[in-house]
C-alpha cells in the first residue's frame, strides 16, 4: 500500500509523536520500519477480514510499534475508490504473524 497520510486522529498523532502538519507531509511507507512491508493495493482491496493483519510502524523518534491493522475502502458516488483508511486495531507490543 502506498499513499499520503491525509488525516490522523489525535490519538494517532500523540502515539507517534507528530504534529498534524508534520503528519500530513508523510507517506504511509515512511512509517514502515526497514525490513517490513505493507500489503500491496490489490491485496488490500481483496481482504475483507475483520481480524486484520500484522503491521509495524515507526514513531517520529524511530521506535517501532507493532499492531494488527485493517484497511477500509471508501468508494465515491461515481463508483470509484476514493480513499483507503488504515485502522489500527490493537497494539500487540511485539511482532505477530497471522
For each residue, the residues with C-beta under 8 A, 3 or more apart:
1: 28 38 39 40 41 44 71 84 86
2: 27 28 29 38 41
3: 27 28 84
4: 24 26 27 28
5: 8 23 24 26 27 28 31
6: 24 83
7: 24
8: 5 12 13 16 18 20 23
9: 12 13
10: 13 14
11: 14 15
12: 8 9 15 16 23 88
13: 8 9 10 16 17 18 19 20 23
14: 10 11 17
15: 11 12 59 65
16: 8 12 13 23 31 57 58 59 60 65
17: 13 14 59 60 61
18: 8 13 22 23 26 60
19: 13 22 23
20: 8 13 23 24
21: 24 25
22: 18 19 25 26 60
23: 5 8 12 13 16 18 19 20 26
24: 4 5 6 7 20 21
25: 21 22
26: 4 5 18 22 23 30 31
27: 2 3 4 5 30
28: 1 2 3 4 5 31 32 38 86
29: 2 32 38
30: 26 27 58
31: 5 16 26 28 57 58
32: 28 29 36 37 38 56 57 58
33: 36 56 57 58 64
34:
35:
36: 32 33 55 56
37: 32
38: 1 2 28 29 32 55
39: 1 43 44 47 53 71
40: 1 43 44
41: 1 2 44 45 84
42: 45 46
43: 39 40 46 47
44: 1 39 40 41 47 71 73 84
45: 41 42 73 81
46: 42 43
47: 39 43 44 53 71
48:
49: 52 53 70
50: 70
51: 68 98
52: 49 55 68 69 70 89 98
53: 39 47 49 68 69 70 98
54: 66 67 68 69 92 95 96 97 98
55: 36 38 52 66 67 68 69 86 88
56: 32 33 36 64 65 66 67 95
57: 16 31 32 33 64 65 67 88
58: 16 30 31 32 33 62 63 64 65
59: 15 16 17 62 63 64 65
60: 16 17 18 22
61: 17
62: 58 59
63: 58 59
64: 33 56 57 58 59
65: 15 16 56 57 58 59 91
66: 54 55 56 91 92 93 94 95 96
67: 54 55 56 57 88 89 90 91 92
68: 51 52 53 54 55 88 89 90 92 96 98
69: 52 53 54 55 86 87 88 89
70: 49 50 52 53 86 87 89
71: 1 39 44 47 84 85 86 87
72: 84 85 87
73: 44 45 81 84 85
74: 81 82 83 84 85
75: 79 80 81 82
76: 79 80 81 82
77:
78:
79: 75 76
80: 75 76
81: 45 73 74 75 76 84
82: 74 75 76
83: 6 74
84: 1 3 41 44 71 72 73 74 81
85: 71 72 73 74
86: 1 28 55 69 70 71
87: 69 70 71 72
88: 12 55 57 67 68 69 91
89: 52 67 68 69 70
90: 67 68
91: 65 66 67 88
92: 54 66 67 68 95 96
93: 66
94: 66
95: 54 56 66 92
96: 54 66 68 92
97: 54
98: 51 52 53 54 68
